[in-house]
Amino acid sequence: MFAEHFIEQLKTALAKGLPGDEAHQNLAPIKRLSARNAAAEQVQYRSSAVAIILYPEKEQIKCILIQRPSYDGVHGGQISFPGGKVDNGDTNLEYTARRECYEEINLPHNSGELIGELSPVYIPVSNFMVQPFIFFVKDLPELKAEEREVESIIHFYLHHLLDENRQKTTSIQISKDLRQKNVPYFDIENKIVWGATSMILAELKAVLKRI
């Protein structure tokens, strides 16, 4: 009953409009082109989608993140949501998010009710436009990380986003030639969650504050 009540409240909060860029900027690592401006400037970005998976556990709501394996690339070793780029056979972005969940963490394609969407985030370094979808999975099946794409699956309590002590700053090597100081991030399960993922979480946090 608790979970169903929370989901109805979340739907209502989402229906009031999305915080978008205002929330994103709170966790943006550097001044960056917003999704709105990228579209206005007709940037030839690549489309992608991620899934924010929510599920109940002992009268609490939990959420899922993944850690990418370390590799020689701009997103190697980072924490993200399950998701990825649009494939030619995908019917829409929601399908992309669901397909990637199945491929990366073995969550069946038809699992979960679509609760709503958050604002897209543009990632300049990889030229992706990321569309986040929120899904509620009432009975979470056993998950399995696809080892080539996922080093580990991270579960955390959603209410931890509202703990202001978990929003911190640190120094991060953003690229080979750039180390950025005072990068904002969320401390989640002792992981540094920054960049586009933290920006998406910042908007989700703003929505949760309405409940």
C-alpha positions in Angstrom: 0.0 0.0 0.0 2.8 2.4 0.9 4.5 1.9 -2.5 1.3 2.4 -4.5 0.5 5.6 -2.5 4.0 6.9 -3.2 3.8 6.2 -6.9 0.5 8.2 -7.1 2.1 11.1 -5.3 5.1 10.9 -7.7 2.8 11.0 -10.7 1.1 14.1 -9.3 4.4 15.8 -8.6 5.6 15.1 -12.2 2.4 16.4 -13.6 3.1 19.9 -12.1 5.9 20.4 -14.6 9.6 19.5 -14.6 12.3 21.7 -13.0 14.6 21.0 -16.0 17.7 23.2 -16.4 17.3 24.9 -13.0 17.7 21.6 -11.2 20.4 20.3 -13.6 22.7 23.2 -13.0 22.9 22.4 -9.3 24.9 19.3 -10.2 26.5 20.3 -13.5 30.2 19.7 -13.4 31.0 22.7 -15.7 29.0 25.3 -17.5 27.5 23.3 -20.4 25.1 23.5 -23.2 21.6 22.7 -22.0 19.4 20.2 -23.8 17.1 23.0 -24.8 19.9 25.1 -26.3 21.4 22.1 -28.0 18.1 21.5 -29.8 17.7 25.2 -30.6 21.2 25.3 -32.1 20.4 22.2 -34.1 23.3 20.2 -32.7 23.5 16.9 -34.5 23.5 14.9 -31.3 23.0 11.1 -30.9 19.8 10.0 -29.1 19.9 7.8 -26.1 17.7 6.8 -23.1 18.1 5.7 -19.6 15.8 3.9 -17.1 15.2 5.1 -13.5 14.1 1.9 -11.9 12.1 2.2 -8.7 11.0 -0.7 -6.6 9.6 -1.3 -3.0 11.5 -2.9 -0.2 10.3 -3.0 3.4 8.1 0.1 3.2 10.8 2.0 1.4 11.5 2.8 -2.3 14.8 1.9 -3.8 16.5 2.9 -7.0 19.1 1.2 -9.3 22.3 2.6 -10.7 25.1 0.7 -12.4 28.9 1.1 -12.5 30.5 0.9 -15.9 33.7 -1.2 -16.3 36.9 0.8 -16.4 38.0 1.4 -20.0 39.9 4.0 -22.1 36.9 6.2 -22.8 35.1 9.2 -21.5 32.6 7.2 -19.5 34.8 4.4 -18.3 34.2 3.4 -14.6 31.4 6.0 -14.1 28.1 5.5 -12.3 25.1 5.7 -14.5 21.5 4.5 -15.0 20.9 1.4 -17.2 20.6 2.8 -20.7 22.3 3.6 -23.9 22.0 4.7 -27.5 19.1 4.2 -29.8 19.4 1.2 -32.1 17.9 1.0 -35.6 15.2 -1.5 -34.5 14.0 0.6 -31.5 10.4 1.8 -31.9 10.9 4.8 -29.6 13.0 6.0 -26.7 11.0 4.2 -24.0 11.7 1.0 -25.9 15.4 1.9 -25.9 15.4 2.3 -22.2 13.6 -1.0 -21.6 15.8 -2.9 -24.1 19.0 -1.6 -22.5 17.7 -2.7 -19.0 17.3 -6.2 -20.3 20.7 -6.2 -22.0 22.6 -4.7 -19.1 20.9 -6.0 -15.9 18.6 -8.7 -17.2 15.4 -6.9 -16.3 12.7 -8.3 -18.6 11.5 -5.8 -21.3 7.9 -5.7 -20.0 8.8 -5.2 -16.4 7.7 -2.1 -14.7 5.0 0.6 -15.1 6.0 3.7 -16.9 5.5 6.5 -14.3 6.8 9.4 -16.4 9.8 11.2 -17.9 12.3 13.7 -16.7 14.0 16.4 -18.8 16.6 15.4 -21.3 20.2 16.0 -20.6 22.8 16.9 -23.3 26.3 15.4 -22.8 28.8 17.4 -24.8 31.8 15.2 -24.4 30.1 12.2 -26.1 27.4 14.2 -28.0 24.5 12.2 -26.5 21.1 13.6 -25.7 19.8 11.4 -22.9 16.1 11.0 -22.2 15.3 9.6 -18.7 12.3 7.4 -18.1 10.9 6.5 -14.6 9.6 2.9 -14.2 8.1 1.3 -11.1 8.7 -2.5 -10.7 6.4 -3.9 -8.1 8.2 -7.3 -7.9 11.9 -6.9 -8.8 13.2 -10.1 -10.3 16.8 -11.3 -9.8 19.1 -9.1 -11.7 22.4 -10.1 -13.4 25.0 -7.7 -14.7 26.2 -8.1 -18.3 29.9 -8.2 -17.5 31.1 -6.5 -20.7 28.9 -3.4 -20.0 28.3 -3.4 -16.2 30.8 -3.9 -13.4 28.2 -3.8 -10.6 24.6 -3.1 -9.9 24.0 -0.5 -7.2 20.8 -0.3 -5.1 20.1 2.7 -2.9 17.2 4.2 -0.9 15.5 6.9 -2.9 15.1 9.1 0.2 18.8 9.4 0.4 18.6 12.0 -2.4 16.9 14.4 0.1 19.8 14.2 2.6 21.7 17.4 1.9 24.9 15.9 3.4 25.1 13.5 0.5 25.6 16.4 -2.0 29.3 17.2 -2.0 32.1 18.5 -4.2 35.4 16.9 -5.2 38.2 17.1 -7.8 37.6 14.9 -10.9 39.7 14.1 -14.0 37.1 15.0 -16.5 39.3 14.2 -19.5 43.0 13.4 -20.3 43.9 17.1 -20.2 41.4 18.5 -17.8 41.1 18.1 -14.1 38.1 20.0 -12.7 38.0 21.2 -9.1 34.8 21.6 -7.0 32.8 19.2 -9.1 29.4 18.6 -7.4 28.3 15.0 -6.9 26.0 12.8 -4.9 27.6 10.4 -2.4 25.5 7.2 -3.0 26.6 4.0 -1.4 30.1 5.5 -1.1 30.3 6.1 -4.8 30.9 9.4 -6.6 27.9 10.0 -8.8 28.5 13.0 -11.0 28.0 14.4 -14.5 24.8 13.6 -16.4 23.7 11.0 -13.9 23.9 13.4 -11.0 22.1 16.1 -13.0 19.2 13.6 -13.6 19.1 12.8 -10.0 19.1 16.5 -9.1 15.9 16.9 -11.1 14.4 13.8 -9.5 15.3 15.2 -6.1 13.5 18.5 -6.9 10.4 16.5 -7.9 10.6 14.4 -4.7 10.6 17.6 -2.6 7.1 18.2 -3.9 5.8 15.1 -2.2 
